[in-house]
Amino acid sequence: MAEMGCEGTIGNNDEMTLQGVYQQKAFIKIIKKYTEEYVRCNVCKGYKTDFEREEKTRLVYLKCLNC
């Protein structure tokens, strides 16, 4: 919401509701950027990934389920 420059809320079922005026192109660009950075595997370029937390360091890593 901060990147879009508009108000919004996250509901009980993790749905996002945006309030205000925004351009569809800007929204799609932000979603693509997020997907490339936090969802897509850097090795095989697949989207079947999950987050894995290392208890010792408490760091979160992206784990590919295809590799």
N, CA, C and O atoms as a Maestro MAE file, in Angstrom:
{
 s_m_m2io_version
 :::
 2.0.0
}

f_m_ct {
 s_m_title
 :::
 protein
 m_atom[268] {
  # First column is atom index #
  i_m_mmod_type
  r_m_x_coord
  r_m_y_coord
  r_m_z_coord
  i_m_residue_number
  s_m_chain_name
  s_m_pdb_residue_name
  s_m_pdb_atom_name
  i_m_atomic_number
  :::
  1 25 0.824 -1.185 0.000 1 A "MET " " N  " 7
  2 3 0.000 0.000 0.000 1 A "MET " " CA " 6
  3 2 0.871 1.253 0.000 1 A "MET " " C  " 6
  4 15 0.528 2.265 -0.612 1 A "MET " " O  " 8
  5 25 2.006 1.168 0.699 2 A "ALA " " N  " 7
  6 3 2.903 2.321 0.733 2 A "ALA " " CA " 6
  7 2 3.473 2.590 -0.651 2 A "ALA " " C  " 6
  8 15 3.585 3.745 -1.063 2 A "ALA " " O  " 8
  9 25 3.832 1.535 -1.370 3 A "GLU " " N  " 7
  10 3 4.385 1.721 -2.711 3 A "GLU " " CA " 6
  11 2 3.350 2.248 -3.686 3 A "GLU " " C  " 6
  12 15 3.695 2.961 -4.628 3 A "GLU " " O  " 8
  13 25 2.086 1.907 -3.476 4 A "MET " " N  " 7
  14 3 1.018 2.383 -4.350 4 A "MET " " CA " 6
  15 2 0.617 3.809 -4.000 4 A "MET " " C  " 6
  16 15 0.042 4.515 -4.829 4 A "MET " " O  " 8
  17 25 0.918 4.237 -2.769 5 A "GLY " " N  " 7
  18 3 0.537 5.571 -2.356 5 A "GLY " " CA " 6
  19 2 -0.953 5.697 -2.081 5 A "GLY " " C  " 6
  20 15 -1.552 6.750 -2.301 5 A "GLY " " O  " 8
  21 25 -1.551 4.595 -1.592 6 A "CYS " " N  " 7
  22 3 -2.977 4.636 -1.288 6 A "CYS " " CA " 6
  23 2 -3.249 3.908 0.028 6 A "CYS " " C  " 6
  24 15 -2.396 3.188 0.546 6 A "CYS " " O  " 8
  25 25 -4.442 4.109 0.548 7 A "GLU " " N  " 7
  26 3 -4.869 3.467 1.785 7 A "GLU " " CA " 6
  27 2 -5.424 2.083 1.461 7 A "GLU " " C  " 6
  28 15 -5.793 1.799 0.321 7 A "GLU " " O  " 8
  29 25 -5.476 1.240 2.467 8 A "GLY " " N  " 7
  30 3 -6.047 -0.078 2.267 8 A "GLY " " CA " 6
  31 2 -6.044 -0.879 3.549 8 A "GLY " " C  " 6
  32 15 -5.537 -0.439 4.581 8 A "GLY " " O  " 8
  33 25 -6.624 -2.070 3.463 9 A "THR " " N  " 7
  34 3 -6.685 -2.962 4.611 9 A "THR " " CA " 6
  35 2 -6.419 -4.389 4.160 9 A "THR " " C  " 6
  36 15 -6.603 -4.736 2.994 9 A "THR " " O  " 8
  37 25 -5.978 -5.217 5.121 10 A "ILE " " N  " 7
  38 3 -5.827 -6.652 4.898 10 A "ILE " " CA " 6
  39 2 -6.913 -7.331 5.718 10 A "ILE " " C  " 6
  40 15 -6.988 -7.138 6.932 10 A "ILE " " O  " 8
  41 25 -7.757 -8.126 5.063 11 A "GLY " " N  " 7
  42 3 -8.882 -8.761 5.733 11 A "GLY " " CA " 6
  43 2 -8.505 -10.046 6.448 11 A "GLY " " C  " 6
  44 15 -7.341 -10.447 6.459 11 A "GLY " " O  " 8
  45 25 -9.502 -10.687 7.046 12 A "ASN " " N  " 7
  46 3 -9.308 -11.927 7.795 12 A "ASN " " CA " 6
  47 2 -8.796 -13.071 6.936 12 A "ASN " " C  " 6
  48 15 -8.055 -13.921 7.429 12 A "ASN " " O  " 8
  49 25 -9.165 -13.112 5.684 13 A "ASN " " N  " 7
  50 3 -8.748 -14.180 4.772 13 A "ASN " " CA " 6
  51 2 -7.552 -13.765 3.926 13 A "ASN " " C  " 6
  52 15 -7.336 -14.318 2.848 13 A "ASN " " O  " 8
  53 25 -6.776 -12.799 4.401 14 A "ASP " " N  " 7
  54 3 -5.582 -12.284 3.724 14 A "ASP " " CA " 6
  55 2 -5.879 -11.607 2.388 14 A "ASP " " C  " 6
  56 15 -4.996 -11.515 1.535 14 A "ASP " " O  " 8
  57 25 -7.099 -11.137 2.198 15 A "GLU " " N  " 7
  58 3 -7.392 -10.379 0.985 15 A "GLU " " CA " 6
  59 2 -7.048 -8.917 1.225 15 A "GLU " " C  " 6
  60 15 -7.214 -8.401 2.330 15 A "GLU " " O  " 8
  61 25 -6.573 -8.264 0.192 16 A "MET " " N  " 7
  62 3 -6.180 -6.869 0.298 16 A "MET " " CA " 6
  63 2 -7.227 -6.005 -0.403 16 A "MET " " C  " 6
  64 15 -7.611 -6.275 -1.541 16 A "MET " " O  " 8
  65 25 -7.675 -4.977 0.283 17 A "THR " " N  " 7
  66 3 -8.622 -4.024 -0.275 17 A "THR " " CA " 6
  67 2 -7.928 -2.673 -0.333 17 A "THR " " C  " 6
  68 15 -7.504 -2.142 0.694 17 A "THR " " O  " 8
  69 25 -7.813 -2.119 -1.533 18 A "LEU " " N  " 7
  70 3 -7.180 -0.814 -1.727 18 A "LEU " " CA " 6
  71 2 -8.255 0.257 -1.848 18 A "LEU " " C  " 6
  72 15 -9.278 0.059 -2.502 18 A "LEU " " O  " 8
  73 25 -8.009 1.378 -1.215 19 A "GLN " " N  " 7
  74 3 -8.930 2.508 -1.288 19 A "GLN " " CA " 6
  75 2 -8.203 3.656 -1.965 19 A "GLN " " C  " 6
  76 15 -7.033 3.912 -1.682 19 A "GLN " " O  " 8
  77 25 -8.878 4.325 -2.834 20 A "GLY " " N  " 7
  78 3 -8.271 5.449 -3.514 20 A "GLY " " CA " 6
  79 2 -8.082 5.172 -4.988 20 A "GLY " " C  " 6
  80 15 -8.606 4.201 -5.533 20 A "GLY " " O  " 8
  81 25 -7.334 6.034 -5.611 21 A "VAL " " N  " 7
  82 3 -7.120 5.954 -7.045 21 A "VAL " " CA " 6
  83 2 -5.696 5.469 -7.305 21 A "VAL " " C  " 6
  84 15 -4.739 5.986 -6.728 21 A "VAL " " O  " 8
  85 25 -5.569 4.490 -8.162 22 A "TYR " " N  " 7
  86 3 -4.258 3.986 -8.565 22 A "TYR " " CA " 6
  87 2 -4.370 3.462 -9.979 22 A "TYR " " C  " 6
  88 15 -5.460 3.128 -10.445 22 A "TYR " " O  " 8
  89 25 -3.244 3.393 -10.658 23 A "GLN " " N  " 7
  90 3 -3.237 2.891 -12.021 23 A "GLN " " CA " 6
  91 2 -2.983 1.395 -12.018 23 A "GLN " " C  " 6
  92 15 -2.155 0.896 -11.257 23 A "GLN " " O  " 8
  93 25 -3.699 0.691 -12.869 24 A "GLN " " N  " 7
  94 3 -3.567 -0.756 -12.956 24 A "GLN " " CA " 6
  95 2 -2.131 -1.149 -13.332 24 A "GLN " " C  " 6
  96 15 -1.613 -2.140 -12.817 24 A "GLN " " O  " 8
  97 25 -1.491 -0.394 -14.212 25 A "LYS " " N  " 7
  98 3 -0.119 -0.687 -14.623 25 A "LYS " " CA " 6
  99 2 0.831 -0.663 -13.432 25 A "LYS " " C  " 6
  100 15 1.713 -1.515 -13.321 25 A "LYS " " O  " 8
  101 25 0.656 0.295 -12.556 26 A "ALA " " N  " 7
  102 3 1.518 0.422 -11.382 26 A "ALA " " CA " 6
  103 2 1.324 -0.769 -10.446 26 A "ALA " " C  " 6
  104 15 2.297 -1.291 -9.900 26 A "ALA " " O  " 8
  105 25 0.093 -1.199 -10.260 27 A "PHE " " N  " 7
  106 3 -0.209 -2.335 -9.400 27 A "PHE " " CA " 6
  107 2 0.422 -3.615 -9.961 27 A "PHE " " C  " 6
  108 15 1.036 -4.378 -9.214 27 A "PHE " " O  " 8
  109 25 0.278 -3.850 -11.238 28 A "ILE " " N  " 7
  110 3 0.844 -5.038 -11.887 28 A "ILE " " CA " 6
  111 2 2.362 -5.024 -11.795 28 A "ILE " " C  " 6
  112 15 2.977 -6.067 -11.572 28 A "ILE " " O  " 8
  113 25 2.963 -3.875 -11.962 29 A "LYS " " N  " 7
  114 3 4.426 -3.759 -11.871 29 A "LYS " " CA " 6
  115 2 4.920 -4.144 -10.470 29 A "LYS " " C  " 6
  116 15 5.930 -4.835 -10.341 29 A "LYS " " O  " 8
  117 25 4.226 -3.710 -9.443 30 A "ILE " " N  " 7
  118 3 4.611 -4.022 -8.066 30 A "ILE " " CA " 6
  119 2 4.441 -5.509 -7.784 30 A "ILE " " C  " 6
  120 15 5.293 -6.112 -7.132 30 A "ILE " " O  " 8
  121 25 3.361 -6.109 -8.263 31 A "ILE " " N  " 7
  122 3 3.128 -7.546 -8.070 31 A "ILE " " CA " 6
  123 2 4.212 -8.355 -8.777 31 A "ILE " " C  " 6
  124 15 4.711 -9.326 -8.209 31 A "ILE " " O  " 8
  125 25 4.586 -7.984 -9.993 32 A "LYS " " N  " 7
  126 3 5.645 -8.693 -10.716 32 A "LYS " " CA " 6
  127 2 6.986 -8.577 -9.995 32 A "LYS " " C  " 6
  128 15 7.730 -9.553 -9.906 32 A "LYS " " O  " 8
  129 25 7.294 -7.394 -9.482 33 A "LYS " " N  " 7
  130 3 8.533 -7.176 -8.746 33 A "LYS " " CA " 6
  131 2 8.572 -8.052 -7.494 33 A "LYS " " C  " 6
  132 15 9.592 -8.678 -7.206 33 A "LYS " " O  " 8
  133 25 7.481 -8.097 -6.759 34 A "TYR " " N  " 7
  134 3 7.390 -8.930 -5.557 34 A "TYR " " CA " 6
  135 2 7.575 -10.405 -5.905 34 A "TYR " " C  " 6
  136 15 8.307 -11.123 -5.224 34 A "TYR " " O  " 8
  137 25 6.909 -10.853 -6.969 35 A "THR " " N  " 7
  138 3 6.996 -12.253 -7.381 35 A "THR " " CA " 6
  139 2 8.423 -12.637 -7.740 35 A "THR " " C  " 6
  140 15 8.893 -13.703 -7.344 35 A "THR " " O  " 8
  141 25 9.109 -11.796 -8.475 36 A "GLU " " N  " 7
  142 3 10.490 -12.087 -8.863 36 A "GLU " " CA " 6
  143 2 11.413 -12.135 -7.651 36 A "GLU " " C  " 6
  144 15 12.339 -12.945 -7.608 36 A "GLU " " O  " 8
  145 25 11.171 -11.282 -6.674 37 A "GLU " " N  " 7
  146 3 12.069 -11.186 -5.523 37 A "GLU " " CA " 6
  147 2 11.765 -12.201 -4.435 37 A "GLU " " C  " 6
  148 15 12.691 -12.706 -3.800 37 A "GLU " " O  " 8
  149 25 10.493 -12.517 -4.200 38 A "TYR " " N  " 7
  150 3 10.120 -13.322 -3.046 38 A "TYR " " CA " 6
  151 2 9.447 -14.650 -3.361 38 A "TYR " " C  " 6
  152 15 9.194 -15.423 -2.437 38 A "TYR " " O  " 8
  153 25 9.145 -14.952 -4.622 39 A "VAL " " N  " 7
  154 3 8.430 -16.186 -4.936 39 A "VAL " " CA " 6
  155 2 9.214 -17.064 -5.914 39 A "VAL " " C  " 6
  156 15 9.319 -18.271 -5.695 39 A "VAL " " O  " 8
  157 25 9.748 -16.508 -6.951 40 A "ARG " " N  " 7
  158 3 10.381 -17.279 -8.020 40 A "ARG " " CA " 6
  159 2 11.769 -17.783 -7.623 40 A "ARG " " C  " 6
  160 15 12.567 -17.038 -7.054 40 A "ARG " " O  " 8
  161 25 12.051 -19.051 -7.927 41 A "CYS " " N  " 7
  162 3 13.350 -19.666 -7.638 41 A "CYS " " CA " 6
  163 2 14.421 -19.062 -8.548 41 A "CYS " " C  " 6
  164 15 14.218 -18.924 -9.754 41 A "CYS " " O  " 8
  165 25 15.556 -18.705 -7.960 42 A "ASN " " N  " 7
  166 3 16.652 -18.126 -8.736 42 A "ASN " " CA " 6
  167 2 17.366 -19.155 -9.603 42 A "ASN " " C  " 6
  168 15 18.012 -18.790 -10.585 42 A "ASN " " O  " 8
  169 25 17.260 -20.439 -9.255 43 A "VAL " " N  " 7
  170 3 17.967 -21.493 -9.974 43 A "VAL " " CA " 6
  171 2 17.172 -21.989 -11.173 43 A "VAL " " C  " 6
  172 15 17.633 -21.900 -12.311 43 A "VAL " " O  " 8
  173 25 15.956 -22.521 -10.913 44 A "CYS " " N  " 7
  174 3 15.174 -23.130 -11.998 44 A "CYS " " CA " 6
  175 2 14.100 -22.200 -12.560 44 A "CYS " " C  " 6
  176 15 13.439 -22.541 -13.540 44 A "CYS " " O  " 8
  177 25 13.922 -21.029 -11.948 45 A "LYS " " N  " 7
  178 3 12.928 -20.026 -12.361 45 A "LYS " " CA " 6
  179 2 11.492 -20.497 -12.172 45 A "LYS " " C  " 6
  180 15 10.573 -19.937 -12.770 45 A "LYS " " O  " 8
  181 25 11.290 -21.523 -11.342 46 A "GLY " " N  " 7
  182 3 9.953 -22.034 -11.055 46 A "GLY " " CA " 6
  183 2 9.281 -21.230 -9.952 46 A "GLY " " C  " 6
  184 15 9.924 -20.460 -9.239 46 A "GLY " " O  " 8
  185 25 7.977 -21.425 -9.828 47 A "TYR " " N  " 7
  186 3 7.191 -20.695 -8.835 47 A "TYR " " CA " 6
  187 2 6.743 -21.582 -7.679 47 A "TYR " " C  " 6
  188 15 6.056 -21.112 -6.772 47 A "TYR " " O  " 8
  189 25 7.119 -22.842 -7.700 48 A "LYS " " N  " 7
  190 3 6.721 -23.765 -6.640 48 A "LYS " " CA " 6
  191 2 7.739 -23.656 -5.505 48 A "LYS " " C  " 6
  192 15 8.681 -24.443 -5.422 48 A "LYS " " O  " 8
  193 25 7.534 -22.678 -4.641 49 A "THR " " N  " 7
  194 3 8.485 -22.375 -3.580 49 A "THR " " CA " 6
  195 2 7.763 -22.233 -2.249 49 A "THR " " C  " 6
  196 15 6.538 -22.127 -2.187 49 A "THR " " O  " 8
  197 25 8.560 -22.233 -1.190 50 A "ASP " " N  " 7
  198 3 8.021 -22.061 0.150 50 A "ASP " " CA " 6
  199 2 9.077 -21.354 0.991 50 A "ASP " " C  " 6
  200 15 10.261 -21.394 0.658 50 A "ASP " " O  " 8
  201 25 8.666 -20.719 2.059 51 A "PHE " " N  " 7
  202 3 9.606 -20.087 2.974 51 A "PHE " " CA " 6
  203 2 10.004 -21.083 4.049 51 A "PHE " " C  " 6
  204 15 9.164 -21.801 4.591 51 A "PHE " " O  " 8
  205 25 11.287 -21.117 4.347 52 A "GLU " " N  " 7
  206 3 11.799 -22.001 5.386 52 A "GLU " " CA " 6
  207 2 12.589 -21.168 6.388 52 A "GLU " " C  " 6
  208 15 13.466 -20.388 6.017 52 A "GLU " " O  " 8
  209 25 12.259 -21.348 7.663 53 A "ARG " " N  " 7
  210 3 12.925 -20.581 8.707 53 A "ARG " " CA " 6
  211 2 13.968 -21.441 9.400 53 A "ARG " " C  " 6
  212 15 13.672 -22.545 9.857 53 A "ARG " " O  " 8
  213 25 15.174 -20.936 9.474 54 A "GLU " " N  " 7
  214 3 16.251 -21.628 10.177 54 A "GLU " " CA " 6
  215 2 16.186 -21.217 11.639 54 A "GLU " " C  " 6
  216 15 16.366 -20.045 11.968 54 A "GLU " " O  " 8
  217 25 15.932 -22.170 12.505 55 A "GLU " " N  " 7
  218 3 15.736 -21.878 13.927 55 A "GLU " " CA " 6
  219 2 16.975 -21.278 14.585 55 A "GLU " " C  " 6
  220 15 16.866 -20.375 15.414 55 A "GLU " " O  " 8
  221 25 18.150 -21.779 14.216 56 A "LYS " " N  " 7
  222 3 19.381 -21.326 14.859 56 A "LYS " " CA " 6
  223 2 19.641 -19.836 14.609 56 A "LYS " " C  " 6
  224 15 19.957 -19.091 15.537 56 A "LYS " " O  " 8
  225 25 19.508 -19.418 13.372 57 A "THR " " N  " 7
  226 3 19.787 -18.020 13.013 57 A "THR " " CA " 6
  227 2 18.529 -17.166 12.939 57 A "THR " " C  " 6
  228 15 18.614 -15.938 12.907 57 A "THR " " O  " 8
  229 25 17.350 -17.813 12.911 58 A "ARG " " N  " 7
  230 3 16.055 -17.151 12.780 58 A "ARG " " CA " 6
  231 2 15.906 -16.412 11.457 58 A "ARG " " C  " 6
  232 15 15.101 -15.488 11.344 58 A "ARG " " O  " 8
  233 25 16.684 -16.820 10.454 59 A "LEU " " N  " 7
  234 3 16.580 -16.235 9.121 59 A "LEU " " CA " 6
  235 2 15.583 -17.039 8.294 59 A "LEU " " C  " 6
  236 15 15.416 -18.241 8.498 59 A "LEU " " O  " 8
  237 25 14.931 -16.367 7.370 60 A "VAL " " N  " 7
  238 3 13.950 -17.020 6.501 60 A "VAL " " CA " 6
  239 2 14.543 -17.116 5.094 60 A "VAL " " C  " 6
  240 15 15.050 -16.137 4.547 60 A "VAL " " O  " 8
  241 25 14.467 -18.320 4.526 61 A "TYR " " N  " 7
  242 3 15.005 -18.578 3.203 61 A "TYR " " CA " 6
  243 2 13.886 -19.051 2.275 61 A "TYR " " C  " 6
  244 15 12.898 -19.638 2.716 61 A "TYR " " O  " 8
  245 25 14.063 -18.786 0.993 62 A "LEU " " N  " 7
  246 3 13.145 -19.277 -0.021 62 A "LEU " " CA " 6
  247 2 13.611 -20.667 -0.438 62 A "LEU " " C  " 6
  248 15 14.745 -20.838 -0.887 62 A "LEU " " O  " 8
  249 25 12.741 -21.654 -0.290 63 A "LYS " " N  " 7
  250 3 13.097 -23.038 -0.632 63 A "LYS " " CA " 6
  251 2 12.290 -23.448 -1.849 63 A "LYS " " C  " 6
  252 15 11.062 -23.361 -1.860 63 A "LYS " " O  " 8
  253 25 13.011 -23.904 -2.890 64 A "CYS " " N  " 7
  254 3 12.348 -24.362 -4.101 64 A "CYS " " CA " 6
  255 2 11.905 -25.812 -3.907 64 A "CYS " " C  " 6
  256 15 12.678 -26.638 -3.420 64 A "CYS " " O  " 8
  257 25 10.691 -26.118 -4.279 65 A "LEU " " N  " 7
  258 3 10.173 -27.471 -4.145 65 A "LEU " " CA " 6
  259 2 10.443 -28.297 -5.401 65 A "LEU " " C  " 6
  260 15 10.142 -29.491 -5.422 65 A "LEU " " O  " 8
  261 25 11.005 -27.686 -6.451 66 A "ASN " " N  " 7
  262 3 11.344 -28.391 -7.684 66 A "ASN " " CA " 6
  263 2 12.816 -28.802 -7.733 66 A "ASN " " C  " 6
  264 15 13.150 -29.829 -8.324 66 A "ASN " " O  " 8
  265 25 13.688 -28.018 -7.124 67 A "CYS " " N  " 7
  266 3 15.145 -28.275 -7.204 67 A "CYS " " CA " 6
  267 2 15.574 -29.345 -6.233 67 A "CYS " " C  " 6
  268 15 16.757 -29.682 -6.170 67 A "CYS " " O  " 8
  :::
 }
 m_bond[267] {
  # First column is bond index #
  i_m_from
  i_m_to
  i_m_order
  :::
  1 1 2 1
  2 2 3 1
  3 3 4 2
  4 3 5 1
  5 5 6 1
  6 6 7 1
  7 7 8 2
  8 7 9 1
  9 9 10 1
  10 10 11 1
  11 11 12 2
  12 11 13 1
  13 13 14 1
  14 14 15 1
  15 15 16 2
  16 15 17 1
  17 17 18 1
  18 18 19 1
  19 19 20 2
  20 19 21 1
  21 21 22 1
  22 22 23 1
  23 23 24 2
  24 23 25 1
  25 25 26 1
  26 26 27 1
  27 27 28 2
  28 27 29 1
  29 29 30 1
  30 30 31 1
  31 31 32 2
  32 31 33 1
  33 33 34 1
  34 34 35 1
  35 35 36 2
  36 35 37 1
  37 37 38 1
  38 38 39 1
  39 39 40 2
  40 39 41 1
  41 41 42 1
  42 42 43 1
  43 43 44 2
  44 43 45 1
  45 45 46 1
  46 46 47 1
  47 47 48 2
  48 47 49 1
  49 49 50 1
  50 50 51 1
  51 51 52 2
  52 51 53 1
  53 53 54 1
  54 54 55 1
  55 55 56 2
  56 55 57 1
  57 57 58 1
  58 58 59 1
  59 59 60 2
  60 59 61 1
  61 61 62 1
  62 62 63 1
  63 63 64 2
  64 63 65 1
  65 65 66 1
  66 66 67 1
  67 67 68 2
  68 67 69 1
  69 69 70 1
  70 70 71 1
  71 71 72 2
  72 71 73 1
  73 73 74 1
  74 74 75 1
  75 75 76 2
  76 75 77 1
  77 77 78 1
  78 78 79 1
  79 79 80 2
  80 79 81 1
  81 81 82 1
  82 82 83 1
  83 83 84 2
  84 83 85 1
  85 85 86 1
  86 86 87 1
  87 87 88 2
  88 87 89 1
  89 89 90 1
  90 90 91 1
  91 91 92 2
  92 91 93 1
  93 93 94 1
  94 94 95 1
  95 95 96 2
  96 95 97 1
  97 97 98 1
  98 98 99 1
  99 99 100 2
  100 99 101 1
  101 101 102 1
  102 102 103 1
  103 103 104 2
  104 103 105 1
  105 105 106 1
  106 106 107 1
  107 107 108 2
  108 107 109 1
  109 109 110 1
  110 110 111 1
  111 111 112 2
  112 111 113 1
  113 113 114 1
  114 114 115 1
  115 115 116 2
  116 115 117 1
  117 117 118 1
  118 118 119 1
  119 119 120 2
  120 119 121 1
  121 121 122 1
  122 122 123 1
  123 123 124 2
  124 123 125 1
  125 125 126 1
  126 126 127 1
  127 127 128 2
  128 127 129 1
  129 129 130 1
  130 130 131 1
  131 131 132 2
  132 131 133 1
  133 133 134 1
  134 134 135 1
  135 135 136 2
  136 135 137 1
  137 137 138 1
  138 138 139 1
  139 139 140 2
  140 139 141 1
  141 141 142 1
  142 142 143 1
  143 143 144 2
  144 143 145 1
  145 145 146 1
  146 146 147 1
  147 147 148 2
  148 147 149 1
  149 149 150 1
  150 150 151 1
  151 151 152 2
  152 151 153 1
  153 153 154 1
  154 154 155 1
  155 155 156 2
  156 155 157 1
  157 157 158 1
  158 158 159 1
  159 159 160 2
  160 159 161 1
  161 161 162 1
  162 162 163 1
  163 163 164 2
  164 163 165 1
  165 165 166 1
  166 166 167 1
  167 167 168 2
  168 167 169 1
  169 169 170 1
  170 170 171 1
  171 171 172 2
  172 171 173 1
  173 173 174 1
  174 174 175 1
  175 175 176 2
  176 175 177 1
  177 177 178 1
  178 178 179 1
  179 179 180 2
  180 179 181 1
  181 181 182 1
  182 182 183 1
  183 183 184 2
  184 183 185 1
  185 185 186 1
  186 186 187 1
  187 187 188 2
  188 187 189 1
  189 189 190 1
  190 190 191 1
  191 191 192 2
  192 191 193 1
  193 193 194 1
  194 194 195 1
  195 195 196 2
  196 195 197 1
  197 197 198 1
  198 198 199 1
  199 199 200 2
  200 199 201 1
  201 201 202 1
  202 202 203 1
  203 203 204 2
  204 203 205 1
  205 205 206 1
  206 206 207 1
  207 207 208 2
  208 207 209 1
  209 209 210 1
  210 210 211 1
  211 211 212 2
  212 211 213 1
  213 213 214 1
  214 214 215 1
  215 215 216 2
  216 215 217 1
  217 217 218 1
  218 218 219 1
  219 219 220 2
  220 219 221 1
  221 221 222 1
  222 222 223 1
  223 223 224 2
  224 223 225 1
  225 225 226 1
  226 226 227 1
  227 227 228 2
  228 227 229 1
  229 229 230 1
  230 230 231 1
  231 231 232 2
  232 231 233 1
  233 233 234 1
  234 234 235 1
  235 235 236 2
  236 235 237 1
  237 237 238 1
  238 238 239 1
  239 239 240 2
  240 239 241 1
  241 241 242 1
  242 242 243 1
  243 243 244 2
  244 243 245 1
  245 245 246 1
  246 246 247 1
  247 247 248 2
  248 247 249 1
  249 249 250 1
  250 250 251 1
  251 251 252 2
  252 251 253 1
  253 253 254 1
  254 254 255 1
  255 255 256 2
  256 255 257 1
  257 257 258 1
  258 258 259 1
  259 259 260 2
  260 259 261 1
  261 261 262 1
  262 262 263 1
  263 263 264 2
  264 263 265 1
  265 265 266 1
  266 266 267 1
  267 267 268 2
  :::
 }
}
